[in-house]
């Protein structure tokens, strides 16, 4: 009976792990038909998602394995047999997977660590690796969005210059919009995986450095405020001076605004254009570094809090960039008059 239970636990755990591994590249990004000038950037973004897809099961697998054992043993201990024990194992696996998704990771690290310093070092190392991968994913998505925006600009320029007819331009922009929507769907699926892993890290961060997430989130979250633009400024897709322009802010134009990182502000115009301008153009202050919210503490604790703060900020930044790209695809980013 115990051997049968062990086999069931293995089967349930394997099924849980395989459940997240059924998609193919073709289903995520389509088949290359040779028409997409941004295909290399699409493939690059998709490949960065493999990291989060593979490792996202770590906490759930820990929880599912222990949960299945507990569920099965509980059924056996209460005198049940056969299918009841199998059902108990399956229920335990599901419940364990839910718990493991947020607590399994830190519990595993706690079992491995010799002391608090060792725990902080281990989770800190994981945060560094996560941050590096988040940077790669953000860069890949930025390059893909830039490519789409620039393609749309070229099409509009070709129509204005008479190299394309209006109907040809509209057709090509529609094609680019469809591709952008698929890009956003891909980025959103990666962001969901990042978010699930992020929940594991948030639990670990709160366990080791309580209050860190609240401090970072509190400093970054603010309600959009209506303001009048002070000066003219290009509206850009990202809070970077060299990112593609997606609109133009005019003096005295009424916009809603909230601070963004790097001395930029996120604005939304009355026509629905949403992007970034220098914070001084709308009379606000940028957020500055995300580590400022947790202070400049010294030693291992201070270093850990800074790693945690940058991890939280990177996750938030990627989620916001996906939202902005979605707005661009749904709004004026691929209109002929944009």
C-alpha positions in Angstrom: 0.0 0.0 0.0 2.8 2.4 0.9 4.5 1.7 -2.4 1.3 2.4 -4.2 0.9 5.6 -2.3 4.4 6.7 -3.2 3.7 6.0 -6.9 0.5 8.1 -6.6 2.4 10.9 -5.0 5.0 10.8 -7.8 2.3 10.8 -10.4 0.4 13.7 -8.9 3.5 15.7 -8.5 4.6 15.0 -12.0 1.2 15.9 -13.4 1.3 19.2 -11.5 4.7 20.0 -12.9 3.8 19.1 -16.4 0.7 21.2 -16.4 2.7 24.4 -16.9 4.9 23.0 -19.7 2.4 22.2 -22.5 2.8 25.3 -24.6 5.1 25.4 -27.7 6.9 28.3 -29.2 4.7 28.2 -32.3 1.6 28.5 -30.1 3.1 31.4 -28.2 4.5 33.5 -31.1 3.2 31.9 -34.3 5.1 30.5 -37.2 7.6 32.7 -39.0 6.1 33.7 -42.4 9.0 36.0 -43.3 6.9 39.2 -43.1 7.7 40.2 -39.6 10.7 42.6 -39.4 10.7 42.2 -35.6 10.8 38.4 -35.6 14.2 38.2 -34.0 13.1 40.4 -31.1 9.9 38.3 -30.6 12.0 35.1 -30.4 14.4 36.9 -27.9 11.6 37.9 -25.6 10.0 34.4 -25.8 13.3 32.8 -24.9 13.7 34.9 -21.7 10.4 33.6 -20.5 11.8 30.0 -20.3 13.6 30.9 -17.1 10.5 31.9 -15.2 8.5 29.0 -16.7 11.0 26.4 -15.6 11.7 27.7 -12.1 8.2 28.8 -11.3 7.3 25.3 -10.2 10.0 25.2 -7.5 7.8 26.3 -4.6 4.7 24.5 -5.9 6.6 21.2 -6.4 7.9 21.4 -2.8 4.3 22.0 -1.5 2.7 19.5 -3.9 5.0 16.7 -2.8 4.6 17.2 0.9 0.9 17.9 0.5 0.3 14.7 -1.4 2.1 12.7 1.2 0.1 14.3 4.0 -3.2 13.9 2.2 -2.6 10.3 1.5 -1.4 9.4 4.9 -4.3 11.2 6.5 -6.7 9.1 4.4 -4.9 5.9 5.4 -4.8 6.9 9.0 -8.5 7.3 9.1 -9.0 3.7 7.9 -9.8 4.5 4.2 -8.6 2.3 1.4 -7.9 2.2 -2.3 -9.5 5.1 -4.2 -10.1 7.1 -1.0 -6.3 7.1 -0.3 -5.6 8.1 -3.9 -8.1 11.0 -3.6 -6.6 12.1 -0.4 -3.2 12.3 -2.0 -4.5 14.3 -4.9 -6.4 16.7 -2.7 -3.3 17.1 -0.6 -1.2 17.8 -3.7 -3.5 20.5 -4.8 -3.6 22.1 -1.3 0.1 21.8 -0.9 0.7 23.3 -4.3 -1.3 26.4 -3.3 0.7 26.8 -0.1 4.0 25.9 -1.7 3.5 28.6 -4.4 4.1 31.3 -1.8 5.7 29.6 1.2 7.4 26.6 -0.2 10.5 28.5 -1.5 11.4 30.2 1.8 10.6 27.0 3.8 13.1 25.1 1.6 15.7 27.8 2.1 15.2 27.8 5.8 15.7 24.0 6.0 19.0 24.4 4.0 20.3 27.4 5.9 22.5 27.0 9.0 21.4 30.3 10.5 19.8 33.7 9.6 23.0 35.0 8.0 23.1 31.9 5.7 19.4 32.3 4.9 19.9 35.9 4.0 22.9 35.0 1.8 21.0 32.3 0.0 17.9 34.3 -0.8 20.1 37.3 -1.6 21.9 35.2 -4.2 18.5 34.1 -5.7 17.4 37.7 -5.8 20.5 38.7 -7.7 19.9 35.9 -10.3 16.2 37.0 -10.5 17.1 40.6 -11.0 19.6 39.8 -13.8 17.0 37.8 -15.6 14.4 40.5 -15.1 16.8 42.9 -16.7 17.2 40.6 -19.7 13.4 40.2 -20.1 12.9 43.9 -19.8 15.5 44.7 -22.4 14.1 42.1 -24.8 10.6 43.6 -24.4 11.9 47.2 -24.8 13.7 46.2 -28.0 10.6 44.5 -29.4 8.3 47.5 -28.6 10.9 49.9 -30.1 10.9 47.8 -33.2 7.1 47.9 -33.5 6.9 51.6 -32.9 9.7 52.3 -35.4 8.0 50.1 -38.0 4.8 52.0 -37.6 6.6 55.3 -37.9 8.3 54.1 -41.2 4.9 53.1 -42.6 3.4 56.5 -41.8 6.5 58.3 -43.3 6.2 56.2 -46.5 2.5 57.2 -46.8 3.3 60.8 -46.3 6.2 60.6 -48.8 4.0 58.9 -51.4 5.9 55.6 -51.4 2.8 53.8 -50.1 -0.8 54.5 -50.9 -3.2 55.2 -48.0 -4.8 51.8 -48.3 -1.4 50.1 -48.3 -0.4 52.0 -45.2 -3.6 51.2 -43.4 -3.2 47.5 -44.2 0.4 47.4 -43.0 -0.4 49.3 -39.8 -3.2 46.9 -39.1 -0.8 44.0 -39.5 1.7 45.6 -37.1 -1.1 46.2 -34.6 -2.1 42.6 -34.7 1.6 41.6 -34.2 1.9 44.0 -31.3 -1.2 42.6 -29.6 0.3 39.1 -29.9 3.6 40.5 -28.4 1.6 42.0 -25.5 -0.1 38.6 -24.9 3.3 37.0 -24.8 4.7 39.6 -22.4 1.6 39.3 -20.3 2.0 35.5 -19.9 5.6 36.1 -18.9 4.5 38.7 -16.5 2.1 36.3 -14.9 4.9 33.9 -14.3 7.1 36.6 -12.9 4.2 37.5 -10.6 3.9 34.0 -9.3 7.6 33.8 -8.6 7.3 37.3 -7.1 4.8 36.1 -4.6 7.4 33.5 -3.4 10.0 36.2 -3.1 7.6 38.6 -1.4 7.0 35.9 1.3 10.8 35.4 1.7 11.5 39.1 1.8 8.8 39.7 4.5 10.2 36.8 6.5 13.8 38.1 6.4 13.3 41.9 6.2 9.8 42.8 7.3 8.3 46.0 5.9 10.5 46.2 2.8 7.8 45.6 0.3 5.4 48.0 2.0 8.1 50.7 2.0 8.9 50.3 -1.7 5.3 50.0 -2.8 4.2 53.0 -0.7 6.9 55.2 -2.2 6.0 54.2 -5.8 2.3 54.1 -5.8 0.4 57.4 -6.2 -2.8 58.6 -7.7 -2.6 60.4 -11.0 -3.0 64.1 -10.7 -4.4 66.6 -13.3 -1.8 69.3 -14.2 -1.1 71.7 -17.0 2.1 71.1 -19.0 4.7 73.7 -18.4 6.6 73.3 -21.6 6.6 71.3 -24.8 8.1 67.8 -24.6 8.2 64.6 -26.5 6.1 61.8 -25.0 8.2 58.6 -25.0 7.3 54.9 -24.7 9.7 54.5 -21.7 11.3 56.7 -19.1 14.5 57.1 -21.1 15.6 60.0 -23.2 16.5 57.9 -26.2 13.3 55.7 -26.3 11.0 56.1 -29.3 8.6 59.1 -29.3 4.9 58.2 -29.4 3.4 61.7 -29.0 4.0 65.3 -28.2 3.1 67.3 -25.1 2.1 70.9 -25.8 2.5 73.8 -23.4 -0.6 74.3 -21.1 -2.0 71.0 -22.3 -4.1 69.3 -19.6 -2.8 65.8 -18.7 -2.9 63.5 -15.7 0.5 62.7 -14.3 2.2 60.6 -11.7 6.0 60.4 -10.9 8.1 57.7 -12.5 11.7 56.6 -12.1 14.7 58.4 -13.4 13.3 62.0 -13.1 10.5 61.2 -15.5 6.7 61.4 -15.1 4.0 59.2 -16.6 1.4 61.3 -18.4 -1.8 60.5 -20.1 -3.3 63.0 -22.5 -7.0 63.7 -23.1 -6.7 61.8 -26.4 -5.4 58.7 -24.6 -1.7 58.8 -25.4 0.2 57.5 -22.4 3.9 57.7 -22.0 6.8 59.5 -20.3 8.1 63.1 -20.3 10.7 64.8 -18.2 9.3 65.4 -14.7 10.2 69.1 -14.9 7.9 69.5 -18.0 4.9 68.9 -15.8 6.2 70.3 -12.5 6.7 67.1 -10.5 9.7 65.2 -9.1 10.8 61.8 -10.3 10.9 58.8 -8.0 14.6 58.4 -8.0 16.2 55.1 -7.0 13.9 52.4 -5.6 16.4 51.7 -2.8 15.8 55.1 -1.4 12.6 53.8 0.1 14.4 51.3 2.3 17.3 53.6 3.3 21.0 53.0 2.9 21.4 50.6 5.7 24.8 49.0 6.1 25.9 45.4 6.4 24.2 42.3 5.2 20.7 43.5 6.2 21.0 46.7 4.3 22.4 45.0 1.2 19.5 42.5 1.4 16.9 45.2 1.6 18.4 47.0 -1.4 18.4 43.8 -3.4 14.8 43.2 -2.4 13.8 46.8 -3.3 15.3 46.5 -6.7 13.6 43.2 -7.3 10.2 44.6 -6.4 10.8 47.7 -8.6 11.9 45.6 -11.6 8.8 43.5 -11.4 6.6 46.6 -11.1 8.4 48.2 -14.0 7.9 45.2 -16.3 4.2 45.0 -15.4 3.8 48.7 -16.2 5.7 48.5 -19.5 3.3 45.6 -20.5 0.3 47.7 -19.6 1.7 50.7 -21.6 2.4 48.6 -24.6 -1.2 47.2 -24.4 -2.5 50.8 -24.4 -0.4 51.6 -27.4 -1.7 48.6 -29.3 -5.3 49.4 -28.5 -5.0 53.2 -29.0 -3.2 55.5 -31.3 0.2 53.7 -31.7 -0.8 52.2 -35.0 -3.0 54.8 -36.5 -2.1 56.4 -39.8 -2.2 59.9 -38.3 -0.2 59.0 -35.2 
